[in-house]
Structure formats: structure tokens, C-alpha cells
Amino acid sequence: MNDGNELERKGLNGKAVASIFLGILSIVMVIFPIAGAILGLVGVLLGMIGRSEVKLSGQEGKHLAILGVIFSLAGIVFSICWVVMPYMTFSSMISS
């Protein structure tokens, strides 16, 4: 009899899929920097956890987890730039 765990181990890793979804969403949500950074952070964590689960259980989704981490990190960097760039621009205008 199949207890259900075998099917779960051989399918696509859900955390890897969630990671890539959150990574893309964090890039889109960069206009709200706090939301983009939080989504990116959760995406990075899920991507790392998903990647380790893929290694241990033999599931599919290795590349999705890696892309999820990359997209999530990009979302975090864009969110930081979205906040820092206007600050630098306006501070240089005031000092001139």
C-alpha cells in the first residue's frame, strides 16, 4: 500500500515553487519597499529550505529553488535601492 509520502517525495517541491513566486512578486512590489523586502526575505528562506529538501528527498525543483533565491535577492536589492537612491538624490540637491 502507498502511504502518500512516496508521492510527496517524488513531486515538485512546493517550497521551491513558492520561492520563485515570492521572488517575482518581490521584484514587482519594489514600489512598496517594505513589502518587497519582506517578500524577498521569505522567498530566500523558502528557496534555501526547498533546495535542501530537494537534495535530501530527491524531489524535483532544484533549479526553481535557485532561481527563487536569485529573484528574491534581486527584489531585496531593488527595494533597498528604491529607498536609498531618492535619499542620495535629495541630499545632494540640498548640499549644493
Secondary structure, DSSP 8 states (H G I E B T S, - for coil): ---SHHHHHHSB-HHHHHHHHHHHHHHHGGGSHHHHHHHHHHHHHHHHHHHHHHHHH--B-HHHHHHHHHHHHHHHHHHHHHHHHHHHHHHHHHH-
